[in-house]
């Protein structure tokens, strides 16, 4: 290693959390103060809280309960009437429009 270009390494740097937890690590700074650590983080402690914004959690839970309740019921599908059935029932004869297929133009014809 080149001398004079590397920061000073502290093998016993003290990390202090806002909750009071302290532990040592190797670092380029002698001490750190952090806001949250593994001892107080909700993910690691299992004390996570759901922050509800404008009733979204309740609305989601209500939707999930409704889906569970509807899971046992059979869905009724309403079909639209077919065109043939509508043509028979109409008093005036239908007008037939023929579709015109577009002719493909090859490179030689251009």
N, C-alpha and C positions, 0 to 999 in steps of 0.2 A: 504494500500500500504506500501511496505517496504521503509524505508527512506534511501536515499543515492544511490539507484540504478537507479532512473529515471532521465532523462534529465530535464532541466529547461523548463517549458512551458511558451511561450510568447503569451498571448491572442490577442495582437494587433501587430503582426509582419507585417512589411510593405513589400509588393512585388512591385518591380519597373521593368517595362518592358523597352526594348530598344526604344520603340516608345514614351515613356514618361508617359504612363498610370501607375497609382499607386492605389493599393487597399490593404486592411488589412485583414488578416486571422489569425487564431490561428496556431502556429507552435512551433517547438523546437529551431528554430533560430530566432534571432531578426529581420533580414532583408534578403531578397533575391533579386538578380538581374537576370532577365530572358530575353531571346532573343525575344520571341514571346508570345502574349497573345490573349485573345478572341477579343480584340478591333482591333488588327492588323492582325490576322490570315486570310488568303484568304478564307478559308472555311466558316468562320462566317461572314465575311464582304461581300462576294459575288464578290470579285475582283480577283478570281482565274484566273490564266493564264495557258495555255497549252504550255509546253515546247516541241518544235518540235525537234526530233532527226532524222536527215537524211531524212526528208520529209515523215515520217511515218504518220503524221496526214493528210497531203494532199492526200497520197495514200489511206488511210482509207476512207476519204470523197469521193474520186473518186470512190472507190468500192461501197460505199453505194448509190451514185447517179446512178451508172450503174445498181445496183440491183433494184432500184425504177423504172428506165426506162424499165427494162426487165420484171417487174412484170405484165404488161398488155399483154405481148406477150405470145402466146401459144408455149410451148416447143415442138420441133419436136424430136421424139425418133427414132433413127436409130437402126434397129434390125439386128442382125447377121442372115445369112441364116441358116435354119435348116439342121441338118445332113441328113435327108431323102432326101431333095432336092439336096444336094451335091452328094449323092450316086447314084441317078438317072442320074445325069448329067455326072458322071465319066465314062470313056470308059472301065476301068477294073473292074471286080467284086470285091466287098469289101471282106476282109478277116474277118472271124468271130472268135473272141477269146472268149472262154468260161471262165467264172470266176469260180475258184475253191473255194468253201466255206471251211473255216477251221473248223475242227471238234473240238468241245469243249471236253476237257478232264476233266472228273470228278475226284474228290479226290480219289475215289476207284480204278480208273484205273492206278494211278501213282504208 
